[in-house]
Amino acid sequence: MLFDFMRKSGVAPEAVPERKASATGPLVGWSTGRVAWSPRDTVSLTRNGFLGNPIAFRSVRLIAEAAAALPLVLQDSGRRYETHPVLDLVTRPNPVQGRAELFEALYAQLLLSGNAYLEAVPGAGRLPGEVHLLRSDRMSIVPGPDGWPVAYDYTVGPRKLRFDMTAGSPICHIRSFHPQDDHYGFSPLQAAAVALDVHVAASAWSKALLDNAARPSGAIVYHGADGQASLSAEQYDRLVGEIEANHQGARNAGRPMLLEGGLDWKPMGFSPSDMEFQQTKEAAAREIAIAFGVPPMLLGIPGEATYANYQEAHRAFYRLTVLPLAAKVVAAVSHWLSGFTGDPVELRPDLDQVPALAAERDQQWARVAAADFLTEAEKRMLLGLPRLPEQE
C-alpha cells in the first residue's frame, strides 16, 4: 500500500510543526484570482479539460508519450555510462512501472497541473530502492521561514502524511514557471481554460442542434375558419401526438407531412451568424493547441496551414515543445538522484536516436565532419559526445 512504504521511510509526522512557518505561506500557497467561468482548480480543470475535451486530451497525450519515449543516456564530464545504478533505477523505478510509464505520467502531471512530485523510497544502498510518482492534486507545500519548502503534505481524504525535507530529499518537486506563485507551477491547461470553456460550449451547442433543441426546424401555422386563431385542446394534442409518432427521430427522417385544412408549414433556417459556432469551435481548438505547444496540423484541426507539410510540423513539435520539456525534467531528476549518490551525473535525452530529428542530425554531422580545423576531441564535444579514453 502507498502509505505503508511511506511509513517505512522513517519520516516522523511530528518532525515539522503543523503551523506554516512563513508569514507569507498562506498568501503564496493558494490562488486568490476570481473565477470567471468554470472552476480553475486542478481537479476541475483535469476533469473538464483532459477527461472531457478531445483537443486537450490529445495534446497532453502527444507531448507526454513523445517525451517519455525519448532514449536517455547517462554521462559525466569524462565518460558515458553503459551500465550504472542510476540507469538501473530509471529503467525500472518501481515494481509496477517502467521508465516510459513513469515519465509519461510525470509529464502528464506537469502539463495538467504545472507540478510533478517524485517520491524516493529508501533502499539497501545510497540510491532509493524505488521511485514513485505522487498525484499533484494531493500534495501541498509547507514553507519554512526563508520561503523554501521544509515539508510536503500528501493528503488522501482525512489522512495526511508529511515528508520532512530538512533531513534529506525524499521528494523531487518539478514545476513549471509561474510569475505570481513562489511554490506552485502554472500549467498549459490553466492558460487554455477560457478556450476550453468555449470549445466545450460550442460542442454542447452542436449537440443541441443535432437533438433539435437549439432551434426548431420549422413551424406549423394554423389559419382557422371564421378568424379562429388557435386549435382546440383536443386538436392540439392530436397534432402533437402525430408529429412525435410519425415525424421525429432518425427512423422517420424524410417522411412527408400531410397537413389538413387550416395548417401551413413554415420552414425555419439558420442565418450565417447561427452557424459561426463551428468557426468559434475551431478557433478555440487552435488556442488550446497553441497553449500546449502542439502544431494544430498534428491534431487534424482544419484551416491550419502554418507549416509547409506534416514533417515540418512534426520537427517543430519536437524542437519547440518535447525536447525543452524533456531536458528540464531529466535535468531535475538527475540532479535529485545525484544528491543520493554524491557523484555528479547527468541524464539527458539521446537526440541521435530521435527519428523526427534525423535530417537535422545528418546535416550537423556533415558540417562537423567537414570542419578540418577542429580536432577529434572538439568535434565530439560539439556533437555532445564524451571524450574517448585516448583523448584524456
MOLINQUI-V205325 format. One record per run of one state. SS is the DSSP state (helix for helix, strand for strand, loop for the rest). FROM is the first residue (numbers start at 1). LEN is the number of residues. Records with the same first field share a line. If there is no record, write none. Layout:
SS=FROM-LEN / FROM-LEN
This chain:
loop=1-1 / 8-5 / 16-9 / 29-13 / 51-3 / 69-3 / 76-4 / 82-3 / 92-2 / 95-2 / 98-1 / 114-1 / 123-5 / 135-1 / 144-5 / 157-2 / 165-6 / 176-12 / 192-1 / 211-7 / 223-2 / 228-5 / 247-3 / 253-10 / 268-4 / 293-3 / 300-10 / 342-4 / 350-1 / 354-1 / 370-6 / 383-6 / 392-1
helix=2-6 / 13-3 / 25-4 / 42-9 / 54-15 / 85-7 / 99-15 / 136-3 / 188-4 / 193-18 / 225-3 / 233-14 / 250-3 / 272-21 / 296-4 / 310-32 / 351-3 / 355-15 / 376-7 / 389-3
strand=72-4 / 80-2 / 94-1 / 97-1 / 115-8 / 128-7 / 139-5 / 149-8 / 159-6 / 171-5 / 218-5 / 263-5 / 346-4
